């Protein structure tokens, strides 16, 4: 799914124009990035946790040549899904398994949780 598709989906659900929704979505993304840069962690309840982590320098191997190379330390963004997201993905796995065995798949709710 692209940002444009996210904007259209949200716009259709809440009744704002796509231009208004695009601005809200962009501001949300900007806030997430700014928070990650400043605080290195952002927790979105019922969704997951984004965190900036430092990867240590290491030795690696060039897959083409087999030559050993040094990889410098770097910062990376990690994401750990929340329980609700993991449960929905697990249900998707169960649905696929049931489908491959000719069974009725379990229903997967995509509704947002009650506040």
Backbone atoms as SQL, in Angstrom:
CREATE TABLE atoms (id INTEGER PRIMARY KEY, chain TEXT, resi INTEGER, resn TEXT, atom TEXT, x REAL, y REAL, z REAL);
INSERT INTO atoms VALUES
  (1, 'A', 1, 'UNK', 'N', 0.849, -1.169, 0.000),
  (2, 'A', 1, 'UNK', 'CA', 0.000, 0.000, 0.000),
  (3, 'A', 1, 'UNK', 'C', 0.898, 1.235, 0.000),
  (4, 'A', 2, 'UNK', 'N', 0.563, 2.199, -0.826),
  (5, 'A', 2, 'UNK', 'CA', 1.333, 3.436, -0.915),
  (6, 'A', 2, 'UNK', 'C', 0.705, 4.520, -0.044),
  (7, 'A', 3, 'UNK', 'N', 1.452, 5.612, 0.139),
  (8, 'A', 3, 'UNK', 'CA', 0.914, 6.728, 0.919),
  (9, 'A', 3, 'UNK', 'C', -0.353, 7.268, 0.250),
  (10, 'A', 4, 'UNK', 'N', -0.356, 7.304, -1.063),
  (11, 'A', 4, 'UNK', 'CA', -1.529, 7.793, -1.796),
  (12, 'A', 4, 'UNK', 'C', -2.756, 6.921, -1.495),
  (13, 'A', 5, 'UNK', 'N', -2.554, 5.612, -1.434),
  (14, 'A', 5, 'UNK', 'CA', -3.660, 4.697, -1.118),
  (15, 'A', 5, 'UNK', 'C', -4.117, 4.862, 0.329),
  (16, 'A', 6, 'UNK', 'N', -3.174, 5.107, 1.229),
  (17, 'A', 6, 'UNK', 'CA', -3.530, 5.357, 2.628),
  (18, 'A', 6, 'UNK', 'C', -4.385, 6.614, 2.712),
  (19, 'A', 7, 'UNK', 'N', -3.960, 7.668, 2.028),
  (20, 'A', 7, 'UNK', 'CA', -4.707, 8.931, 2.027),
  (21, 'A', 7, 'UNK', 'C', -6.114, 8.714, 1.498),
  (22, 'A', 8, 'UNK', 'N', -6.258, 7.998, 0.395),
  (23, 'A', 8, 'UNK', 'CA', -7.588, 7.762, -0.183),
  (24, 'A', 8, 'UNK', 'C', -8.467, 6.969, 0.777),
  (25, 'A', 9, 'UNK', 'N', -7.918, 5.925, 1.377),
  (26, 'A', 9, 'UNK', 'CA', -8.684, 5.094, 2.312),
  (27, 'A', 9, 'UNK', 'C', -9.183, 5.921, 3.494),
  (28, 'A', 10, 'UNK', 'N', -8.291, 6.707, 4.089),
  (29, 'A', 10, 'UNK', 'CA', -8.684, 7.528, 5.242),
  (30, 'A', 10, 'UNK', 'C', -9.676, 8.600, 4.817),
  (31, 'A', 11, 'UNK', 'N', -9.417, 9.242, 3.697),
  (32, 'A', 11, 'UNK', 'CA', -10.306, 10.286, 3.187),
  (33, 'A', 11, 'UNK', 'C', -11.721, 9.758, 2.982),
  (34, 'A', 12, 'UNK', 'N', -11.827, 8.576, 2.402),
  (35, 'A', 12, 'UNK', 'CA', -13.145, 7.962, 2.176),
  (36, 'A', 12, 'UNK', 'C', -13.856, 7.662, 3.491),
  (37, 'A', 13, 'UNK', 'N', -13.099, 7.262, 4.516),
  (38, 'A', 13, 'UNK', 'CA', -13.705, 6.887, 5.799),
  (39, 'A', 13, 'UNK', 'C', -14.130, 8.079, 6.636),
  (40, 'A', 14, 'UNK', 'N', -13.349, 9.174, 6.614),
  (41, 'A', 14, 'UNK', 'CA', -13.654, 10.278, 7.525),
  (42, 'A', 14, 'UNK', 'C', -14.295, 11.483, 6.850),
  (43, 'A', 15, 'UNK', 'N', -14.388, 11.466, 5.529),
  (44, 'A', 15, 'UNK', 'CA', -15.118, 12.515, 4.831),
  (45, 'A', 15, 'UNK', 'C', -14.361, 13.808, 4.585),
  (46, 'A', 16, 'UNK', 'N', -13.049, 13.817, 4.789),
  (47, 'A', 16, 'UNK', 'CA', -12.257, 14.990, 4.429),
  (48, 'A', 16, 'UNK', 'C', -11.794, 14.838, 2.987),
  (49, 'A', 17, 'UNK', 'N', -11.369, 15.952, 2.390),
  (50, 'A', 17, 'UNK', 'CA', -10.842, 15.851, 1.031),
  (51, 'A', 17, 'UNK', 'C', -9.514, 15.106, 1.074),
  (52, 'A', 18, 'UNK', 'N', -9.110, 14.593, -0.072),
  (53, 'A', 18, 'UNK', 'CA', -7.824, 13.892, -0.124),
  (54, 'A', 18, 'UNK', 'C', -6.677, 14.856, 0.158),
  (55, 'A', 19, 'UNK', 'N', -6.828, 16.126, -0.247),
  (56, 'A', 19, 'UNK', 'CA', -5.786, 17.117, 0.013),
  (57, 'A', 19, 'UNK', 'C', -5.631, 17.368, 1.514),
  (58, 'A', 20, 'UNK', 'N', -6.759, 17.508, 2.222),
  (59, 'A', 20, 'UNK', 'CA', -6.714, 17.696, 3.678),
  (60, 'A', 20, 'UNK', 'C', -6.124, 16.458, 4.361),
  (61, 'A', 21, 'UNK', 'N', -6.568, 15.306, 3.918),
  (62, 'A', 21, 'UNK', 'CA', -6.101, 14.053, 4.515),
  (63, 'A', 21, 'UNK', 'C', -4.617, 13.848, 4.246),
  (64, 'A', 22, 'UNK', 'N', -4.171, 14.193, 3.042),
  (65, 'A', 22, 'UNK', 'CA', -2.750, 14.052, 2.698),
  (66, 'A', 22, 'UNK', 'C', -1.895, 14.888, 3.645),
  (67, 'A', 23, 'UNK', 'N', -2.346, 16.100, 3.954),
  (68, 'A', 23, 'UNK', 'CA', -1.603, 16.972, 4.868),
  (69, 'A', 23, 'UNK', 'C', -1.529, 16.358, 6.266),
  (70, 'A', 24, 'UNK', 'N', -2.632, 15.800, 6.741),
  (71, 'A', 24, 'UNK', 'CA', -2.660, 15.164, 8.062),
  (72, 'A', 24, 'UNK', 'C', -1.718, 13.961, 8.091),
  (73, 'A', 25, 'UNK', 'N', -1.794, 13.126, 7.062),
  (74, 'A', 25, 'UNK', 'CA', -0.936, 11.938, 6.990),
  (75, 'A', 25, 'UNK', 'C', 0.533, 12.358, 6.943),
  (76, 'A', 26, 'UNK', 'N', 0.863, 13.362, 6.125),
  (77, 'A', 26, 'UNK', 'CA', 2.253, 13.814, 6.024),
  (78, 'A', 26, 'UNK', 'C', 2.741, 14.380, 7.351),
  (79, 'A', 27, 'UNK', 'N', 1.904, 15.167, 8.017),
  (80, 'A', 27, 'UNK', 'CA', 2.285, 15.726, 9.320),
  (81, 'A', 27, 'UNK', 'C', 2.508, 14.610, 10.348),
  (82, 'A', 28, 'UNK', 'N', 1.689, 13.560, 10.270),
  (83, 'A', 28, 'UNK', 'CA', 1.849, 12.413, 11.169),
  (84, 'A', 28, 'UNK', 'C', 3.188, 11.729, 10.914),
  (85, 'A', 29, 'UNK', 'N', 3.498, 11.470, 9.650),
  (86, 'A', 29, 'UNK', 'CA', 4.774, 10.839, 9.303),
  (87, 'A', 29, 'UNK', 'C', 5.948, 11.713, 9.750),
  (88, 'A', 30, 'UNK', 'N', 5.839, 13.033, 9.510),
  (89, 'A', 30, 'UNK', 'CA', 6.905, 13.954, 9.908),
  (90, 'A', 30, 'UNK', 'C', 7.114, 13.928, 11.421),
  (91, 'A', 31, 'UNK', 'N', 6.016, 13.893, 12.178),
  (92, 'A', 31, 'UNK', 'CA', 6.110, 13.857, 13.642),
  (93, 'A', 31, 'UNK', 'C', 6.791, 12.572, 14.109),
  (94, 'A', 32, 'UNK', 'N', 6.476, 11.454, 13.459),
  (95, 'A', 32, 'UNK', 'CA', 7.110, 10.178, 13.814),
  (96, 'A', 32, 'UNK', 'C', 8.616, 10.253, 13.557),
  (97, 'A', 33, 'UNK', 'N', 9.001, 10.753, 12.391),
  (98, 'A', 33, 'UNK', 'CA', 10.424, 10.851, 12.048),
  (99, 'A', 33, 'UNK', 'C', 11.139, 11.806, 13.001),
  (100, 'A', 34, 'UNK', 'N', 10.546, 12.984, 13.247),
  (101, 'A', 34, 'UNK', 'CA', 11.170, 13.962, 14.143),
  (102, 'A', 34, 'UNK', 'C', 11.353, 13.389, 15.545),
  (103, 'A', 35, 'UNK', 'N', 10.348, 12.681, 16.040),
  (104, 'A', 35, 'UNK', 'CA', 10.435, 12.078, 17.368),
  (105, 'A', 35, 'UNK', 'C', 11.519, 11.010, 17.406),
  (106, 'A', 36, 'UNK', 'N', 11.616, 10.210, 16.356),
  (107, 'A', 36, 'UNK', 'CA', 12.669, 9.185, 16.304),
  (108, 'A', 36, 'UNK', 'C', 14.054, 9.816, 16.339),
  (109, 'A', 37, 'UNK', 'N', 14.228, 10.903, 15.608),
  (110, 'A', 37, 'UNK', 'CA', 15.530, 11.568, 15.563),
  (111, 'A', 37, 'UNK', 'C', 15.868, 12.177, 16.923),
  (112, 'A', 38, 'UNK', 'N', 14.876, 12.787, 17.575),
  (113, 'A', 38, 'UNK', 'CA', 15.120, 13.465, 18.849),
  (114, 'A', 38, 'UNK', 'C', 15.170, 12.503, 20.035),
  (115, 'A', 39, 'UNK', 'N', 14.219, 11.596, 20.105),
  (116, 'A', 39, 'UNK', 'CA', 14.087, 10.747, 21.290),
  (117, 'A', 39, 'UNK', 'C', 14.494, 9.292, 21.061),
  (118, 'A', 40, 'UNK', 'N', 14.653, 8.909, 19.797),
  (119, 'A', 40, 'UNK', 'CA', 15.070, 7.559, 19.393),
  (120, 'A', 40, 'UNK', 'C', 14.061, 6.462, 19.708),
  (121, 'A', 41, 'UNK', 'N', 12.858, 6.831, 20.120),
  (122, 'A', 41, 'UNK', 'CA', 11.846, 5.808, 20.407),
  (123, 'A', 41, 'UNK', 'C', 10.471, 6.454, 20.330),
  (124, 'A', 42, 'UNK', 'N', 9.535, 5.742, 19.707),
  (125, 'A', 42, 'UNK', 'CA', 8.152, 6.196, 19.697),
  (126, 'A', 42, 'UNK', 'C', 7.257, 4.974, 19.842),
  (127, 'A', 43, 'UNK', 'N', 6.384, 5.033, 20.824),
  (128, 'A', 43, 'UNK', 'CA', 5.476, 3.922, 21.108),
  (129, 'A', 43, 'UNK', 'C', 4.061, 4.343, 20.751),
  (130, 'A', 44, 'UNK', 'N', 3.453, 3.607, 19.843),
  (131, 'A', 44, 'UNK', 'CA', 2.073, 3.853, 19.439),
  (132, 'A', 44, 'UNK', 'C', 1.237, 2.700, 19.966),
  (133, 'A', 45, 'UNK', 'N', 0.492, 2.960, 21.024),
  (134, 'A', 45, 'UNK', 'CA', -0.303, 1.910, 21.677),
  (135, 'A', 45, 'UNK', 'C', -1.202, 1.208, 20.659),
  (136, 'A', 46, 'UNK', 'N', -1.328, -0.099, 20.810),
  (137, 'A', 46, 'UNK', 'CA', -2.122, -0.958, 19.930),
  (138, 'A', 46, 'UNK', 'C', -1.586, -1.015, 18.499),
  (139, 'A', 47, 'UNK', 'N', -0.380, -0.490, 18.286),
  (140, 'A', 47, 'UNK', 'CA', 0.215, -0.564, 16.956),
  (141, 'A', 47, 'UNK', 'C', 1.611, -1.162, 17.047),
  (142, 'A', 48, 'UNK', 'N', 2.527, -0.456, 17.729),
  (143, 'A', 48, 'UNK', 'CA', 3.870, -0.986, 17.870),
  (144, 'A', 48, 'UNK', 'C', 4.854, 0.068, 18.330),
  (145, 'A', 49, 'UNK', 'N', 6.125, -0.309, 18.333),
  (146, 'A', 49, 'UNK', 'CA', 7.189, 0.577, 18.805),
  (147, 'A', 49, 'UNK', 'C', 8.248, 0.717, 17.716),
  (148, 'A', 50, 'UNK', 'N', 8.541, 1.972, 17.350),
  (149, 'A', 50, 'UNK', 'CA', 9.654, 2.278, 16.466),
  (150, 'A', 50, 'UNK', 'C', 10.811, 2.698, 17.361),
  (151, 'A', 51, 'UNK', 'N', 12.012, 2.234, 17.020),
  (152, 'A', 51, 'UNK', 'CA', 13.160, 2.583, 17.846),
  (153, 'A', 51, 'UNK', 'C', 14.403, 2.702, 16.973),
  (154, 'A', 52, 'UNK', 'N', 15.238, 3.699, 17.282),
  (155, 'A', 52, 'UNK', 'CA', 16.517, 3.852, 16.598),
  (156, 'A', 52, 'UNK', 'C', 17.551, 3.078, 17.404),
  (157, 'A', 53, 'UNK', 'N', 18.245, 2.172, 16.731),
  (158, 'A', 53, 'UNK', 'CA', 19.278, 1.379, 17.396),
  (159, 'A', 53, 'UNK', 'C', 20.592, 1.537, 16.635),
  (160, 'A', 54, 'UNK', 'N', 21.672, 1.382, 17.377),
  (161, 'A', 54, 'UNK', 'CA', 23.002, 1.493, 16.782),
  (162, 'A', 54, 'UNK', 'C', 23.513, 0.094, 16.468),
  (163, 'A', 55, 'UNK', 'N', 23.840, -0.128, 15.206),
  (164, 'A', 55, 'UNK', 'CA', 24.444, -1.401, 14.803),
  (165, 'A', 55, 'UNK', 'C', 25.958, -1.258, 14.882),
  (166, 'A', 56, 'UNK', 'N', 26.580, -2.182, 15.555),
  (167, 'A', 56, 'UNK', 'CA', 28.037, -2.146, 15.719),
  (168, 'A', 56, 'UNK', 'C', 28.737, -2.410, 14.390),
  (169, 'A', 57, 'UNK', 'N', 29.956, -1.917, 14.293),
  (170, 'A', 57, 'UNK', 'CA', 30.778, -2.217, 13.118),
  (171, 'A', 57, 'UNK', 'C', 31.008, -3.723, 13.078),
  (172, 'A', 58, 'UNK', 'N', 31.154, -4.254, 11.876),
  (173, 'A', 58, 'UNK', 'CA', 31.330, -5.700, 11.756),
  (174, 'A', 58, 'UNK', 'C', 32.071, -6.034, 10.471),
  (175, 'A', 59, 'UNK', 'N', 32.485, -7.267, 10.398),
  (176, 'A', 59, 'UNK', 'CA', 33.103, -7.792, 9.175),
  (177, 'A', 59, 'UNK', 'C', 32.009, -8.498, 8.388),
  (178, 'A', 60, 'UNK', 'N', 32.035, -8.327, 7.077),
  (179, 'A', 60, 'UNK', 'CA', 31.056, -8.987, 6.215),
  (180, 'A', 60, 'UNK', 'C', 31.795, -9.549, 5.008),
  (181, 'A', 61, 'UNK', 'N', 31.044, -10.212, 4.160),
  (182, 'A', 61, 'UNK', 'CA', 31.643, -10.805, 2.967),
  (183, 'A', 61, 'UNK', 'C', 30.857, -10.337, 1.742),
  (184, 'A', 62, 'UNK', 'N', 31.586, -9.873, 0.732),
  (185, 'A', 62, 'UNK', 'CA', 30.964, -9.488, -0.527),
  (186, 'A', 62, 'UNK', 'C', 30.481, -10.770, -1.197),
  (187, 'A', 63, 'UNK', 'N', 29.160, -10.916, -1.432),
  (188, 'A', 63, 'UNK', 'CA', 28.653, -12.172, -1.989),
  (189, 'A', 63, 'UNK', 'C', 29.154, -12.469, -3.407),
  (190, 'A', 64, 'UNK', 'N', 29.505, -11.440, -4.171),
  (191, 'A', 64, 'UNK', 'CA', 30.000, -11.664, -5.534),
  (192, 'A', 64, 'UNK', 'C', 31.430, -12.172, -5.554),
  (193, 'A', 65, 'UNK', 'N', 32.264, -11.510, -4.755),
  (194, 'A', 65, 'UNK', 'CA', 33.696, -11.824, -4.826),
  (195, 'A', 65, 'UNK', 'C', 34.181, -12.699, -3.679),
  (196, 'A', 66, 'UNK', 'N', 33.400, -12.751, -2.603),
  (197, 'A', 66, 'UNK', 'CA', 33.828, -13.506, -1.437),
  (198, 'A', 66, 'UNK', 'C', 34.817, -12.729, -0.574),
  (199, 'A', 67, 'UNK', 'N', 35.164, -11.527, -1.023),
  (200, 'A', 67, 'UNK', 'CA', 36.118, -10.693, -0.296),
  (201, 'A', 67, 'UNK', 'C', 35.523, -10.216, 1.031),
  (202, 'A', 68, 'UNK', 'N', 36.343, -10.214, 2.084),
  (203, 'A', 68, 'UNK', 'CA', 35.886, -9.727, 3.390),
  (204, 'A', 68, 'UNK', 'C', 35.969, -8.207, 3.393),
  (205, 'A', 69, 'UNK', 'N', 34.913, -7.580, 3.906),
  (206, 'A', 69, 'UNK', 'CA', 34.868, -6.118, 3.950),
  (207, 'A', 69, 'UNK', 'C', 34.464, -5.662, 5.345),
  (208, 'A', 70, 'UNK', 'N', 34.896, -4.463, 5.699),
  (209, 'A', 70, 'UNK', 'CA', 34.507, -3.866, 6.967),
  (210, 'A', 70, 'UNK', 'C', 33.235, -3.051, 6.745),
  (211, 'A', 71, 'UNK', 'N', 32.250, -3.267, 7.608),
  (212, 'A', 71, 'UNK', 'CA', 31.013, -2.490, 7.562),
  (213, 'A', 71, 'UNK', 'C', 31.029, -1.579, 8.781),
  (214, 'A', 72, 'UNK', 'N', 30.921, -0.281, 8.541),
  (215, 'A', 72, 'UNK', 'CA', 30.970, 0.700, 9.628),
  (216, 'A', 72, 'UNK', 'C', 29.711, 0.607, 10.489),
  (217, 'A', 73, 'UNK', 'N', 29.824, 1.099, 11.731),
  (218, 'A', 73, 'UNK', 'CA', 28.642, 1.142, 12.583),
  (219, 'A', 73, 'UNK', 'C', 27.638, 2.102, 11.961),
  (220, 'A', 74, 'UNK', 'N', 26.362, 1.860, 12.229),
  (221, 'A', 74, 'UNK', 'CA', 25.334, 2.749, 11.696),
  (222, 'A', 74, 'UNK', 'C', 24.089, 2.663, 12.560),
  (223, 'A', 75, 'UNK', 'N', 23.241, 3.659, 12.402),
  (224, 'A', 75, 'UNK', 'CA', 21.967, 3.685, 13.112),
  (225, 'A', 75, 'UNK', 'C', 20.883, 3.153, 12.186),
  (226, 'A', 76, 'UNK', 'N', 19.990, 2.338, 12.739),
  (227, 'A', 76, 'UNK', 'CA', 18.888, 1.775, 11.964),
  (228, 'A', 76, 'UNK', 'C', 17.590, 1.951, 12.746),
  (229, 'A', 77, 'UNK', 'N', 16.485, 2.006, 12.023),
  (230, 'A', 77, 'UNK', 'CA', 15.171, 2.078, 12.655),
  (231, 'A', 77, 'UNK', 'C', 14.608, 0.665, 12.712),
  (232, 'A', 78, 'UNK', 'N', 14.164, 0.272, 13.901),
  (233, 'A', 78, 'UNK', 'CA', 13.535, -1.038, 14.061),
  (234, 'A', 78, 'UNK', 'C', 12.065, -0.831, 14.410),
  (235, 'A', 79, 'UNK', 'N', 11.267, -1.850, 14.165),
  (236, 'A', 79, 'UNK', 'CA', 9.844, -1.795, 14.504),
  (237, 'A', 79, 'UNK', 'C', 9.457, -3.105, 15.155),
  (238, 'A', 80, 'UNK', 'N', 8.804, -2.996, 16.304),
  (239, 'A', 80, 'UNK', 'CA', 8.275, -4.181, 16.977),
  (240, 'A', 80, 'UNK', 'C', 6.764, -4.022, 17.019),
  (241, 'A', 81, 'UNK', 'N', 6.037, -4.896, 16.338),
  (242, 'A', 81, 'UNK', 'CA', 4.580, -4.760, 16.308),
  (243, 'A', 81, 'UNK', 'C', 3.961, -4.975, 17.680),
  (244, 'A', 82, 'UNK', 'N', 2.828, -4.304, 17.903),
  (245, 'A', 82, 'UNK', 'CA', 2.077, -4.485, 19.136),
  (246, 'A', 82, 'UNK', 'C', 1.339, -5.811, 19.123),
  (247, 'A', 83, 'UNK', 'N', 0.796, -6.175, 20.284),
  (248, 'A', 83, 'UNK', 'CA', 0.104, -7.461, 20.421),
  (249, 'A', 83, 'UNK', 'C', -1.057, -7.587, 19.446),
  (250, 'A', 84, 'UNK', 'N', -1.826, -6.523, 19.306),
  (251, 'A', 84, 'UNK', 'CA', -2.997, -6.576, 18.424),
  (252, 'A', 84, 'UNK', 'C', -2.590, -6.870, 16.974),
  (253, 'A', 85, 'UNK', 'N', -1.535, -6.206, 16.504),
  (254, 'A', 85, 'UNK', 'CA', -1.069, -6.443, 15.141),
  (255, 'A', 85, 'UNK', 'C', -0.557, -7.872, 14.996),
  (256, 'A', 86, 'UNK', 'N', 0.192, -8.343, 15.978),
  (257, 'A', 86, 'UNK', 'CA', 0.702, -9.711, 15.922),
  (258, 'A', 86, 'UNK', 'C', -0.434, -10.726, 15.895),
  (259, 'A', 87, 'UNK', 'N', -1.498, -10.464, 16.672),
  (260, 'A', 87, 'UNK', 'CA', -2.645, -11.378, 16.687),
  (261, 'A', 87, 'UNK', 'C', -3.325, -11.424, 15.326),
  (262, 'A', 88, 'UNK', 'N', -3.471, -10.271, 14.681),
  (263, 'A', 88, 'UNK', 'CA', -4.112, -10.235, 13.360),
  (264, 'A', 88, 'UNK', 'C', -3.267, -10.956, 12.317),
  (265, 'A', 89, 'UNK', 'N', -1.956, -10.804, 12.408),
  (266, 'A', 89, 'UNK', 'CA', -1.068, -11.515, 11.483),
  (267, 'A', 89, 'UNK', 'C', -1.140, -13.015, 11.745),
  (268, 'A', 90, 'UNK', 'N', -1.203, -13.389, 13.018),
  (269, 'A', 90, 'UNK', 'CA', -1.327, -14.805, 13.373),
  (270, 'A', 90, 'UNK', 'C', -2.631, -15.372, 12.807),
  (271, 'A', 91, 'UNK', 'N', -3.710, -14.597, 12.884),
  (272, 'A', 91, 'UNK', 'CA', -4.991, -15.035, 12.325),
  (273, 'A', 91, 'UNK', 'C', -4.875, -15.211, 10.809),
  (274, 'A', 92, 'UNK', 'N', -4.112, -14.334, 10.167),
  (275, 'A', 92, 'UNK', 'CA', -3.890, -14.450, 8.727),
  (276, 'A', 92, 'UNK', 'C', -3.165, -15.757, 8.413),
  (277, 'A', 93, 'UNK', 'N', -2.161, -16.073, 9.225),
  (278, 'A', 93, 'UNK', 'CA', -1.436, -17.341, 9.049),
  (279, 'A', 93, 'UNK', 'C', -2.380, -18.525, 9.217),
  (280, 'A', 94, 'UNK', 'N', -3.246, -18.450, 10.246),
  (281, 'A', 94, 'UNK', 'CA', -4.196, -19.535, 10.494),
  (282, 'A', 94, 'UNK', 'C', -5.184, -19.664, 9.335),
  (283, 'A', 95, 'UNK', 'N', -5.611, -18.526, 8.786),
  (284, 'A', 95, 'UNK', 'CA', -6.543, -18.544, 7.662),
  (285, 'A', 95, 'UNK', 'C', -5.902, -19.203, 6.445),
  (286, 'A', 96, 'UNK', 'N', -4.640, -18.877, 6.190),
  (287, 'A', 96, 'UNK', 'CA', -3.928, -19.484, 5.062),
  (288, 'A', 96, 'UNK', 'C', -3.762, -20.985, 5.262),
  (289, 'A', 97, 'UNK', 'N', -3.435, -21.388, 6.492),
  (290, 'A', 97, 'UNK', 'CA', -3.269, -22.814, 6.788),
  (291, 'A', 97, 'UNK', 'C', -4.593, -23.548, 6.616),
  (292, 'A', 98, 'UNK', 'N', -5.679, -22.955, 7.104),
  (293, 'A', 98, 'UNK', 'CA', -6.998, -23.579, 6.978),
  (294, 'A', 98, 'UNK', 'C', -7.390, -23.687, 5.511),
  (295, 'A', 99, 'UNK', 'N', -7.100, -22.640, 4.753),
  (296, 'A', 99, 'UNK', 'CA', -7.430, -22.618, 3.326),
  (297, 'A', 99, 'UNK', 'C', -6.690, -23.731, 2.582),
  (298, 'A', 100, 'UNK', 'N', -5.422, -23.939, 2.938),
  (299, 'A', 100, 'UNK', 'CA', -4.642, -24.970, 2.257),
  (300, 'A', 100, 'UNK', 'C', -5.096, -26.377, 2.637),
  (301, 'A', 101, 'UNK', 'N', -5.809, -26.500, 3.770),
  (302, 'A', 101, 'UNK', 'CA', -6.332, -27.797, 4.200),
  (303, 'A', 101, 'UNK', 'C', -7.824, -27.946, 3.892),
  (304, 'A', 102, 'UNK', 'N', -8.389, -26.982, 3.160),
  (305, 'A', 102, 'UNK', 'CA', -9.795, -27.064, 2.777),
  (306, 'A', 102, 'UNK', 'C', -10.771, -26.773, 3.902),
  (307, 'A', 103, 'UNK', 'N', -10.313, -26.128, 4.973),
  (308, 'A', 103, 'UNK', 'CA', -11.184, -25.794, 6.096),
  (309, 'A', 103, 'UNK', 'C', -11.672, -24.356, 5.962),
  (310, 'A', 104, 'UNK', 'N', -12.707, -24.014, 6.731),
  (311, 'A', 104, 'UNK', 'CA', -13.202, -22.638, 6.752),
  (312, 'A', 104, 'UNK', 'C', -12.210, -21.777, 7.531),
  (313, 'A', 105, 'UNK', 'N', -11.770, -20.655, 6.948),
  (314, 'A', 105, 'UNK', 'CA', -10.807, -19.808, 7.649),
  (315, 'A', 105, 'UNK', 'C', -11.463, -19.031, 8.785),
  (316, 'A', 106, 'UNK', 'N', -10.689, -18.700, 9.847),
  (317, 'A', 106, 'UNK', 'CA', -11.235, -17.870, 10.921),
  (318, 'A', 106, 'UNK', 'C', -11.462, -16.456, 10.409),
  (319, 'A', 107, 'UNK', 'N', -12.386, -15.725, 11.019),
  (320, 'A', 107, 'UNK', 'CA', -12.649, -14.353, 10.586),
  (321, 'A', 107, 'UNK', 'C', -11.608, -13.429, 11.193),
  (322, 'A', 108, 'UNK', 'N', -11.194, -12.452, 10.396),
  (323, 'A', 108, 'UNK', 'CA', -10.189, -11.491, 10.821),
  (324, 'A', 108, 'UNK', 'C', -10.852, -10.129, 10.886),
  (325, 'A', 109, 'UNK', 'N', -10.894, -9.534, 12.077),
  (326, 'A', 109, 'UNK', 'CA', -11.495, -8.219, 12.254),
  (327, 'A', 109, 'UNK', 'C', -10.451, -7.151, 11.988),
  (328, 'A', 110, 'UNK', 'N', -10.806, -6.165, 11.153),
  (329, 'A', 110, 'UNK', 'CA', -9.886, -5.067, 10.889),
  (330, 'A', 110, 'UNK', 'C', -10.369, -3.783, 11.537),
  (331, 'A', 111, 'UNK', 'N', -11.391, -3.872, 12.361),
  (332, 'A', 111, 'UNK', 'CA', -11.923, -2.690, 13.025),
  (333, 'A', 111, 'UNK', 'C', -10.931, -2.175, 14.055),
  (334, 'A', 112, 'UNK', 'N', -10.908, -0.853, 14.196),
  (335, 'A', 112, 'UNK', 'CA', -10.036, -0.242, 15.200),
  (336, 'A', 112, 'UNK', 'C', -10.567, -0.549, 16.588),
  (337, 'A', 113, 'UNK', 'N', -9.664, -0.663, 17.568),
  (338, 'A', 113, 'UNK', 'CA', -10.112, -0.950, 18.932),
  (339, 'A', 113, 'UNK', 'C', -10.873, 0.231, 19.513),
  (340, 'A', 114, 'UNK', 'N', -11.754, -0.044, 20.428),
  (341, 'A', 114, 'UNK', 'CA', -12.507, 1.012, 21.096),
  (342, 'A', 114, 'UNK', 'C', -11.555, 1.815, 21.970),
  (343, 'A', 115, 'UNK', 'N', -11.744, 3.144, 22.039),
  (344, 'A', 115, 'UNK', 'CA', -10.828, 3.980, 22.843),
  (345, 'A', 115, 'UNK', 'C', -10.925, 3.701, 24.313);
